[in-house]
Amino acid sequence: MNHPIIDVSGLSFSYNGTPVLSDVSFRIHEKEFVALIGPNGGGKTTLIKLLIGLLKPRQGHVQIMGKTPGQVAGQIGYVPQDLNINKSFPISVMDVVLMGRLPFSRWTGLSKKDTAAAISALESMNMLDLRDRKIDDLSGGQRERAFIARALATDPKILFLDEPTANIDSRGRSELFGILKELNKTKTIIVVSHDTMVLSSYVTAVACVNRSVHYHDNAEITEEMLEMGYHCPVDIIAHGLPHRILKTHGNE
């Protein structure tokens, strides 16, 4: 069996003494497309930050490609949920993507190699024709793809995305997940999302996160998985576009 690209064992984390994640263990293998689902406040963003090394676990360990997250930082791409950028600042899409190359060029300045990497990243996100557009002039979906291109500019082996479709319409969501599916041919992808029925068409595994983590090596998002992750009854219904509705707690 292949060695896992991500290996989490006995992971626990607390904020100011309040447990957020407790005794979490799972493995992700190369070129998997993993959906992290679960309620708000369940620890999904915290888990991602632990996996990429922005936070340190209270107990347990995280290994990425057999090393600590800090040792392989250059092979990890990350797009956070809150992208703090001044939208009134006159910066182009190309400028945003080139920011992803700065760790490689801090002493020498941007090179032709950096520009070529940025162009390749934009092409992979179907954004090259918008390279000169101001970031503030883009739609929500286009802006998200520009920031994913920034994360791809280093050609990472693993791509982490935290709620990438939060401000995108249904058409944009489907388009984005279609692009991610293509990227998944060469990269491991971990995405936090509440679009569970859309995700089920693209992912290869599901992790239900709610203080603990239930990892399912299966592309199908079932009612049982959702109940494990949300700790409450869940209805999955479909009329036109599939979606889910959480039943009211305490009324069942």
N, C-alpha and C positions, 0 to 999 in steps of 0.2 A: 504494500500500500504506500502511496506517495506520502511524504512528510507534509504536514499542514503548513500553509503559508502564514496562518495566524493560530497561535496556541495560547489559550487562556486557561489558567488553573487556579482555583481557590481564590478568585478575585473578590475583594470587598473594598468598599469606599464609603466614607461618611463626610457630610458637610457639617462642621461645628458640632460633632457628636451625634448627628442624626443620620442613621444608616440610609444610604441610597441604593447600594448594590451589596448583596450578601452571598458569599461563597459561589461565585459564578465560574463555571468551567464549560468550555466548548472549543471546537476546532473548526477552522475554515480552510478549505483546500484551494489550490490555485485555480483561477478562472471560474470560481463560483460567483453567482450574483445573489447576494444575501439581502433580504428585507428585514429591517428592524422595526417591529410594530409593537404597540402597547399604548397605554394611556399617557396623557400629559403628566409630567412629574414622575414617571415610572423609571427614569434613569437612562433613556436612550442616548441623549446628548452626552451625558456623563460617561457612558460606556465608550462612545466614539472617542472622547477626549482622553480616556485611559488607553485606548488602543493605539492612538497616534502619539502618546507621550506628553500631552499637554497637562495631564494630571498624573499623580503618582498614587498607586494603590495603597490602602492601609494594610492589606494582607494579600498574599498571592502574587502571581506574576503574569506578565504579558510578553510573549515572544513573537516577533515578526521576522519570518524567514530565518528563524533560529537565533535571532539577536534581539536586543532591547529596541524599543521604538526609536530612541535617540540615535542608535547606531545606523539605522536605515532610513533616516528622515528624508533623504533625497529620493527615495523610491516610494514615498507615500504622497498622494495628492489628496487635498482636503478642501471642501467647500462648505463653510459653516452656514447655519441658518440665517444669522444676522450678519449681513455684509455691510460693514461700516464704511461707507464711501460718501463723500460730499457730492451729491448729484449735480450741484451747480458748478462744480469744478470742471473746466473744459478739457476733459481727458477723453481720448478716443478709445475705441475697442482694442485697437492694436496696442496702445499704451498699457491698457489693463492687462492684456495677456503677457506682454513683455515683463510685467512685474513678477511673474512667475519664474523668470530667468535670473532675477537679481541675486539670489544666493550663489549662482555660478559665476557672476561677473562683477562682484562688489569691488574688486581691486582693479580690474582691467577695463571696465565699461562694457556696454553691450556690443556684441560682435555679430558678424554675418551668420555665425552658427546659431546665436540666440534668435535672430530674426527668422531664420529658417525653421527653428523649432516652434516659434510662435505661429508662423504661417501654417505649419503642419497641424498644430492644435486647433486653429481656427477652421481648417478644412475638415477635420474630423467632427466638428460640431456644426458643419454647414453654415459657417459664419464668415467665410473669407470675403464675400462681397460686401460685408458691413464693416470691414476693418477700419475704415476712416470715419465711421459714424461716431458721434459723441455718445457716450454711455447713457446720458440722460435722455437721449432721443429714442432709445430702444423700448420695445414692449417688455413686459415682465418675463416672458419666456425667452426672448432674445438676450436680455440682460443675464439671466441665469446661465444660458449657454456660453456667454462670454466669460463668466467667472469659472465655469467648468473648464473652458479652454485654458484659462490661466493656470488652473491646477494641472492640466495635461501638458503644459509647456516643458515640464521636466521629464516627460515620458515615464511617469510612475508605474510601478507594477500593481499597486493597489490604489483604488479611488474611493474615498469616503465622501458621501453626500448627505447633509443633514436637512431634511425637508426641502428638496430641490423644487418641488411643484407647489409650494405653499401659495405663491402669488401668480399662478399660471392657470389659464382657462383649460377646459377639457381637451380641446384640440392641441394646445401646446403641450399638455401632459403626455398625450399619446405620442406626439412627435419626439419629445425628449426621451421617453422610455425606449422608443425605437432606436434612437441614436445610442443610448446606453447599451442596448442589446448588442449592437454592432461592436462597440468598444469592448464588451465582455468576451469577445473572441480572443483578445490578447491580454486583458486585465481582469483582476479580481475586483468586484464592485460591491460595496456595502452601502446601502441607502436607508435612511430613516424616512418613513412616509406613512401617511394615513390612507393613502389611495390603495387600500388592500385589494380591491377587485381588479384594478388596473395592474397592480404589481403581479398578481397571480399569473398573468400572461407572459411574464418576462423572467421572474426570478427562478433560481434553482434551489434555494433554501430559505427558511424563515426562522427568525429568532424573536420569540415573544418576550418582551422586556418589561418587567414590573417588579423591581427590586431584585428578583431572581431572573434567570434567563432560561427559557425552554427552547432548545435548538432543534429544529426539524429539518432534516436533510431531504426535503421534498418541496417541489415547486408549488403544490396546491395549498392554498390558504383555506383551511376548513373552519367550521364553527367551533370545533373542539380547540383548535389553536387559538382562536380569538378569545375564547372563554378563559384559557390558561393565561393568556397575556393580559386581559383586561379584568380578570377576576370577577366577572359578572356575566349574566346570560346575554347572548348575542343573537340577533336575527340576521340572516343573510337573505336578501330578497332581490329579485331582478325583474324589472319591467322597463324595457328600453336599455338603459345603462345599468349594469349591476352596481349595487352599493350595499352598505351595511348600516344597521340601526342598532344602537345599544339600548337595551331595555332599561327602564328606570329602576335604580337600585331599591330593594326593599318592597317592591310591588309584586313580586312573583311568589 
